[in-house]
Amino acid sequence: MQSIQEDMNELRMQLGTGAIRKAYRALLDYMMDLRTRFKNRFPNYSVSGLYQGYMDMTYFAIIPPSLKHRNLKIAIVFNYLKLTFVAAKPPPSHVFEQVALLEVEESGEYC
């Protein structure tokens, strides 16, 4: 098992090549574009902000009016390890906590 320092050195080395940063930026640009397309195509749907994750997943939620009254969402989730979109299970609870904080901050209710 590597130490945190060894892991950080490996991260620095890998980021130094530029490939990870370029791929990560391309993925985030794609997800932001996809989110915008949903928002524009379905103006009566609520669309959450983009959750970038910890390089484990990136996602955003779509809330059709038919699901809103049930407090249900459709999550568009990209899984980094599988390099694909998944719908196997809901994101961990820390995701919802962070998204809730972002929504409160965006709404101006955060003090």
N, C-alpha and C positions, 0 to 999 in steps of 0.2 A: 504494500500500500504506500502510495506516494504522499509526501507531506504537502501541505498547502503551498509552501514556497516552491516546491518542484512543479506543482500544478500551475502556479502563476507563471513560472518561467516557460513552461510549455505553451501556455496561452499566449504569452508575449511573442514567442517564436512563431506560432501559427498565425497570429494576427499580423505579424510583420511581413508575411508573404503577400498579404492583400487579398487572397482568394476568399477567406472567410468573411471579411468586411464587405467585399463586393457581392458575394452571394446573399449575405444577410440583408444588405441594402436592397437588392433586387427583390427578395422575398417580401420585405416590408412595403416596398413600392407597389408590388402586385396586390398585397392584401389591402392596402389603402385604396387602390384603384377599384378593387372588387367591392369594397365597402361603399365607395362613392356610387358605383353602378347600381347597387341594390337601393341605395337611398334615392337616387334619381328615377329609377325604374318603378319603384313602389313608394310614392310619396306619402301614402296613408299608413305605411309601416313605420315603426320606430326602429332606428338602427343605432346600436351602442357605439361608443368609441372603440378604438383598436387597442387590445391588450397585447403588448409585445412579448410578454413572458420572460422566462429565464433561459432562453435558448432551448426550451423544452417544447413550447407550443406558442402559437400566436393565434388570436381569435377575435371575433366580434360577434355580437348577437343581433338577430333580426326578430322583431316582435310584431307579428301581424295583429290587426285589431281583433281577430277571432280568438287569439291566445292571450291577449293583454288582460282581459278580465279574470283569467285563470292564473295570472302571474307566471306564465310559461314563455319560454324563449326558444328560438332556434339558433344554435351556435354553429358558426362556420369556423372550424378548428383545423389549423395546420400543425401536424406533428413533426418535429424536427428529426427525431431518430428514424422515423419511417419515411420521411420526406414525402408525405402525402396528406391529404385531408382525411380526417377521421370523424366518426360519429359513434364511437363505442360506448362512452360513458361521459357524464358531465365533468367539466373541469373541477379541480380541487377547490375547496372552500376559500383558500387565500385569493383565488382569482376573483371570486365574487366580492370579497371584501375590498380589494383594490379597485375594481370597477365601480363599486358603490361609492368609494371615496372620490374617484374621479368625477362621477356624475354629480355628486354634491358640490364639489369644487366648481364644476362647469356651470351649475345652476345658480351659483352665488350664495347658496345657503350656508357655506362653510365660513366659519369665523376665525 
